[in-house]
């Protein structure tokens, strides 16, 4: 087992990794920007090293500075968390070449599954269902011919993308050129890769993802699925496990296909395979995230598996000892709300001083957070403040607990999206488990109309 791990991240995920390391008796090194000098992960790590100025490009994305910090602190391994460099195969390769362990899949396997087009090819090879799509698009005219072949509406997607960037829905030929140009520019700015591809667009799907875990000894588990349909502009807002629309037969079938694909490609560590589910319950592979997910806690509380600890153990070469349950049996139901520093009505980021902070508690409530009263939320990074997770024997109990937990949550001095979360959890479509990826858009419109009438 490692003696010391450097955490190449910040905020709540850095705190989550610190907690896992402490349970494994591993010392931790926090790296931080100048803006995060007083951050919670800096306070709780065993050591802390400043690696640059506030902009992420000069700190959390600064590979030479991160490697230097690992060497100075004599760390054995680097945990990338999520975001930043977590799915950067070149970074993982640099880590290994410097004699350190990257806590994640091997670079060459990460590159195969992390590239959107390569992942589609792997999915086809291993019989994971796919929507009709294209290879990398060479030009607008190429996109036009591929769109005619696939059939409108189509979705333009960035080959190296994620988080909703570089994505455009195109419903007819006249929209394609403008969408192609804007998506190309966004992909180049966000990912330094302007390549796009096409996929058939499903109007009102559910977004369902399967959590996988594999060790270096050929063992692969799928720990059920998560429902992630409640999202705004392709950014998830609320997640839950399990998906109420999933049947045991389909869960078992997809689990077997996923295990086979990961085993045959030599994948190890945590990984999440994302699918769209259409109205008749059919699943279509979209992409794979080769890292720990923001929403991993709902899987942890419904399976009893500490995913971050197991991820570290895999990286250390240990053989995992988990039940070989197929499919995995869930223990009740869990929901996660992402608490953001943003206005509930406009969704504009809202950095600033947190004057008071009181997280909710009680039975079945978990809070993963990287903030405290008296801390100033910087404007340079993602606005995620905390994740509130509730667990109950049924979905109804989990939702009721979440509504109670949101009522208890106090974050003073800045605006947050808590009120919008409350509104979302009162929506009939959500309460009845009928949500799609379009649900949040509708609730936003209704919420804004309500607020406008109230004024």
N, C-alpha and C positions, 0 to 999 in steps of 0.2 A: 504494500500500500504506500501511497505517496506520503512524504513528510510535510510538504508545503505546496500549496496551489496558489497561483496568481489568478485573480479574477479580472478578466479583461472586459469589464462592464460596470454598470452603475445602478442606482435605484433599487427597486424591490427585488429584481432578479439577483443582484449582487448579494443582498441580504439573504435571499433564499439559499444561495450557494454557501455562504458563510455558515449558516445553520447546519446544513448537511455536513460540511467539513468538520464542524465541532463535534457532531455525533460520531464521526469517524476518527476523532483525535488527530485531525490534520490541521496544521497551521495555515493561515491565509494571508495573502498579500493583496491589498486593495490598490488599484491604480486610479488616479482621479485627475480631472482637469482643475485649473485654478478656480473655476466656478463652483466646483464640488468639494472644496477644501473642508467644509464643515458638514458634509453629507453623512448620513447614518452609516453607510457601508464603510466609510473611512474611519469612523469612530469604533466600529465593532470588529474590524479586521485586526489581526495580530500586528501587521505592518502596513504602512501606507506610503505610496510614492507618487508624487505629482509628475505627470507625463506631458504637460503642455497647457496651452491657453484654452479658453472656453470652447471655441468651435470644435466640433467632433473631429474634423479633418486634422486638427492640430493636437489631438489628444487621444480619444477613444478609437480613432481610425489610424493612428500614427504607429505603424508596425515597428519601425526601428526603436521607438521609445518604449513600446510594450516589451519587446524582446530584451532591451537593455535593463528594464526594471526586473524582469525575470532573472536575468543573469546576476544583477547586483544583489538581489534578495536570495539567491540560491534556491529558487523554486524548482520543483520537479516537473510541474505540469501547468498548463494554462487552460482555464475553463472560460469559454467565450460567452456563455449565457445565450441570449437571443438578440437579434438585431446586430448592429455594428459589424463585427468581423466573423460572426458565428457561422455563416455559410460561405465563407470565402476560402475556397480550396487552396489558393496560392498562399494565404496566411497560414493555413494548417500545414502546408508543406514547409514553409519557413520555420515554423515551430519545431517540426520534426528534424529538420536539417541542423538546427541549433542544439540538438540533443535533449529536447524537452518533449513531453507527451502532450498532444492536443486531445482534449477531452471531447471527443466526437468521432465520427466515422473517419476512416482513412481518406487522405486527400483525393486519391484517384476515384474512390467509390463516391465520395461526396460530389465530385465534379460530374459524374455520370447521372446521379439522381437529382442533383441540384439544378442542372441545366434543364429548362422546361421541355425543349424539343427532344433531348436525349432521354429524359424521363418518360415522355410519351412513347418513344421507341421501345424502352424497357417494358413499359406497361403492355404494349402490344405483344411483345415477345413472350410475356408470362401470363397472358390471357386475362389481364385486368381490363374491364370494359372502358372504351374510349368514345368521346364524341368525335364526329368527323372533323378533321383539321388539316393543317398544311405544315410543310417544312418552313424553314426560314424564308421570309419574303425578300426578294431582291429589289423590287421596285413597286411603284403604285400599280403599274400595268399587271405585274405578277399578282399582286393582291387582288386586283379586279377579276382576273381569270380564276383564281382560287376561290374567291367568294362566290362566283357563278357556279363552280363545281360543287361547293359545300351547300350552298343555298342560304339566302338571307332569312332572318338576321344572323350576323356573325359578330364575334368578339375579337378585336385586335388585342394582342397580348405581347408584352415585352419578354424576350427570351431570357434575359437575366434578371427579371423583375420580381416584385412582390409588394405586398401592402397596398395593392390597388393602383400603383403608379404604372404608367405606360399601358393602360387598358382603356379601350373605347368600344362602345356598342355601335354597330353600323347596321341600319335597317334597310338601306337601299343604296344603289350604286352612287347616287349623287352625293352621299355623305362620306364616301370612302376616302377620297383624296385629302380632304381637310382632316379627317380623323387620323389618317396615316401620318401626315406631317406633324400633327400635334403629339401623337403618341411616340413617334420617333424622337422628337426633341425632348420629351419628358423622360424617355428611357435612357437617352444619352446623358442627360443631366443627372439622373438618379443612380444609374448603374454603370456608366461608362461603356455601355453596350447598346447600340441603336437598333439591333436586330429585333424584328417583330415576327409573329406568326398568327395564323387565324384558327379559330375554333368556332363551331356552331354555337350560337347563343340560345340558352334555355331561358324562357321568359320569367317563370316563377318557380325556380328550383329551391330545394333545401340544400344547405351546405353541411355535409357530414364528413368527419375526418376520423381515421383509425389510428390509434396509438400503437406503435410497435417498439419493441425492445429486443436487441440481439447481442449476445456475448461473443467472445473470441473462440468459443468452443462448439460452435455450430448450433447453439440453441436460439430459437426465435419465438417470441411471444407476441400476440396481439392482445392488448388489454382493453378491448371494446372500442366503442366509438364515442365521439362527442358531437353534439348538435351546435353548429355555429352560424345558423341562418340569420340571427339578429345582428346585422352589420350595416354600417353607413359608409357609403363610398368604398366598399370592399374592406373596410376596417371593422373588425369584430367589436361588438358592444357588450353582448351577454352571451355566455356559453353554458352548456349543460351536458350532463351525462347521466344516463344514456339518451339516445335519440328515441323519442316516443314513436316514430314512424318506422323504426327498424324491426324486422322480424327475426326471430331466433335462427331461422333457416338461412336468411341472407347474411346475418352476422357470422354464422359459422362458415358459410361458403366463401365470403370475402376474406375472412381470417386465414383460411387455408391457402388461398391464392396469394395473399400478401406474404405469408410466411415462406412460401415456396420462392417467390420473387426475391426476397431479401437474402434468403439462404444461398440461392444460386448466384447472386451477384456479390456475395461476400460482405454484405452490409453488417456493420456492428454499431452499437450505441443506440440512442433514442432516435426515432424517426416518426414523422407523421405523414400519412398519405391522405390527401384531400380529394373528396369526391363531390359531384353534384348529384342530387337525387331528384328525378322528375316526378310528375304527379302520380305515376303508376308504381313508384317505388324503385325504379331501375336506377342503378348507380353508374356514374361515369367518372373515371379518373381525371383529375386536373393536374396535380403536381405533388411533389414531396418536399417537406421541410426537414432538413437534415440536422435538427437541433432540438433542444427543449422548447416547448411552446409556451406562450404566455398563459394559456388556459390549462396547463398541465395539472393544477390542483384539483379540478373536478374529477379527473381520472384517479388521482391519488386517494381521494376520500371515498370513492365508490369501489376501489379495488383493494385498498390497503397496502399498495406498493408505493414506496418512496422513490419516485422516478429519478430524482437528482442523485440520491445516494447510489442507486443501481447504475446510473450512468457513470459515476466516478469509479465504481467497482469494476465495470466493464473495461474502462480505460486502463485500469491497473492490471488487467489480464486475469481477473478472478473469474471463476466459473459460478454463475448465478444459480441460486437454489430457490426457484419459484415454482408454484404448482403448475403442472402442465394441463391447464383447464382449457378446453376448446368447445365452444367459445367461453371467454372469461365470464364468470358469474358476478354480476353487479351487486353491491350492497347498498340498496336504496337508490336515492337520486340526489344529484348535486347541481347547483347553479353558481355561476360566477358573474359578478358585475364589475366591469372596469371603471374605476373612479378616476376621472380625468380633470385636470386643471383647465377647464374651459367653460364658457357660458352655455347654459342649458338650452338657450333659445337659438343663438347664432352659431354655436360650436367654435367660436373664436378662442384660441389659446389664452389662458389667463395666468401668467406667471406673477409672482409676488410673494410677500411675506405671509406665512401661515401663522396667524396670531394665536390660534388654539387648535388642538387636535385631540379628539376623543374617539377611538375606534369602538365599534360595537363588540359585544361579547355574548356569553350565554351558550346554552347547549346547541351544538350543530353549527357554530359560527367560527369561521377562520378568516383572518385578515393577513394578507401578505402586503407589506408596505415598506417604503423607503423614506418616509417623511416623519416629521415631528413638529410640535409647536415651537415656533421661533426660527424655523428654517425658511429660507427664501427659495422658492421654486424658480430655477433659472429658465431663461427663455430660449436656450440653445438646443434643447433636446425634446424628445417625445414628452407629451403632457401627462403621461400615466403617473398617478399618485399612489394608488393602492388597488388591490383586488379584494373584494369581499366575496367569500365563498360560504354558501350554506348547504347543509346536508340533512336529509330526512329520509324516513322509511318510504315516503311516497313523493312524487313530484309536487303535489299540493302542499305538503308540509314544507318542502324545501323553498317553494315560492313564498309561503306565508312567513317563514323565517327570514327570507331575504327582505321582504317588505318591512318587517320589524327591525332588522339590522340597519337598513337604510335610514329608518326613522331615528335610530340611536346615533348614527354617525355624525360627528361634528367636525367640520373643517372651517375655521374662521379666517377672515382676512382676504380670501380669494374666492372666486366663483368656481363652482364645480358642476358636473353633469348629474349630480345626485337627483335633482328634481325630475330630470328627463328619465332617469332610470326608474323612478317611482311610477311615472306615467306609463312607461313601456310595460311594466309588470302588472298594470291594471287593464291592459288591452285584452279584449275578448279573444282575439286570434292567438295571442301569446298564452293566455290562461288555458285555452282549449288545445294547445299544442299543434296549431295549424299554421304556424309561421313559415314564411319563405324569406328569401333574400330581399324581397321588396317590402316586407312588413315595416321596417324601420322608416323607410321613406314616407309611407302613408302616415305613420304615427307622428313623424316630424311635422308634416303638413297640418294634421289635426291639432297638434300641440300649439303650433304657432297661431293657428286660427283662434284657439281658446284664449291664448294670452292676449291676442289683439282685441278680442271682444271684452276681455276683463279690463283693458285700459280704456 
